[in-house]
Amino acid sequence: MPAPNAHEMEITIDIDENLLEQIKLLANREETTISRLIEETLRQKLSHQKLATYPHELPISDARGGLQPGVDISNSAELLDIMERDEPLHKLR
């Protein structure tokens, strides 16, 4: 087996013996390697999963502004305290 290139990793997996036989037959029929067949199958599965996760375009906000006066984003404890307050935003200004 040739060494993997810079973008490939060599791994070991446990796979059902019958499934492996089916994979070998399919790879032979498609004139490809088992590795390439598994890669293609996983890429297809992952691309379908992404589509299912984000079926619609997300809206783009046209809001303007920034941080409220007095909010220090480097102080996570203060940010948490501000977010947990049960006050309308206009009272935090």
C-alpha positions as CSV (number, residue, x, y, z in Angstrom):
1,M,0.0,0.0,0.0
2,P,1.5,3.4,-0.9
3,A,2.2,5.9,1.9
4,P,-0.5,8.5,2.5
5,N,0.1,11.9,1.1
6,A,0.2,15.1,3.2
7,H,-3.6,15.3,3.4
8,E,-4.3,11.6,4.2
9,M,-4.2,9.7,7.4
10,E,-3.7,6.0,7.8
11,I,-6.2,4.4,10.2
12,T,-7.3,1.0,11.4
13,I,-11.0,0.2,11.7
14,D,-13.0,-2.9,12.7
15,I,-15.6,-3.8,10.1
16,D,-18.1,-6.6,9.6
17,E,-16.6,-9.4,7.5
18,N,-19.7,-9.6,5.2
19,L,-19.7,-5.8,4.7
20,L,-16.0,-5.8,3.8
21,E,-16.6,-8.5,1.2
22,Q,-19.4,-6.3,-0.3
23,I,-17.1,-3.3,-0.3
24,K,-14.3,-5.2,-2.0
25,L,-16.7,-6.4,-4.8
26,L,-18.1,-2.9,-5.3
27,A,-14.6,-1.3,-5.4
28,N,-13.5,-3.9,-7.9
29,R,-16.7,-3.3,-10.0
30,E,-16.1,0.5,-9.9
31,E,-12.4,0.0,-10.6
32,T,-11.4,2.0,-7.5
33,T,-9.7,1.3,-4.2
34,I,-11.5,0.4,-0.9
35,S,-10.1,3.6,0.6
36,R,-11.5,5.8,-2.2
37,L,-14.9,4.1,-2.1
38,I,-15.1,4.6,1.7
39,E,-14.0,8.3,1.3
40,E,-16.6,8.9,-1.4
41,T,-19.3,7.3,0.7
42,L,-18.5,9.3,3.8
43,R,-18.3,12.5,1.8
44,Q,-21.8,11.9,0.4
45,K,-23.1,11.0,3.9
46,L,-21.6,14.2,5.4
47,S,-22.9,16.4,2.6
48,H,-26.4,15.1,3.1
49,Q,-26.1,15.6,6.8
50,K,-25.1,19.3,6.3
51,L,-28.1,19.8,4.1
52,A,-30.4,18.3,6.7
53,T,-28.8,20.5,9.4
54,Y,-29.3,23.8,7.5
55,P,-32.3,23.3,5.2
56,H,-33.0,27.0,4.9
57,E,-31.0,30.1,4.5
58,L,-30.4,31.9,7.7
59,P,-31.5,35.6,7.8
60,I,-28.8,38.2,7.8
61,S,-29.3,40.9,10.4
62,D,-29.2,44.5,9.4
63,A,-28.9,45.6,13.1
64,R,-26.4,48.4,13.8
65,G,-24.6,49.3,16.9
66,G,-22.2,47.5,19.1
67,L,-21.5,47.0,22.8
68,Q,-23.7,48.8,25.3
69,P,-21.8,51.5,27.3
70,G,-20.1,50.0,30.3
71,V,-19.9,46.4,29.0
72,D,-16.5,44.9,29.2
73,I,-16.3,41.9,26.9
74,S,-13.0,40.8,28.5
75,N,-14.8,40.2,31.9
76,S,-16.8,37.0,31.4
77,A,-18.2,37.0,35.0
78,E,-19.7,40.5,34.4
79,L,-21.1,39.5,31.0
80,L,-22.8,36.5,32.6
81,D,-24.2,38.7,35.3
82,I,-25.6,41.2,32.8
83,M,-27.1,38.5,30.7
84,E,-28.8,36.8,33.7
85,R,-30.4,40.1,35.0
86,D,-34.1,40.2,34.5
87,E,-34.1,43.8,33.2
88,P,-35.1,45.3,29.9
89,L,-32.2,46.2,27.7
90,H,-32.9,49.9,27.9
91,K,-32.2,49.9,31.7
92,L,-28.8,48.4,31.2
93,R,-27.6,51.5,29.2
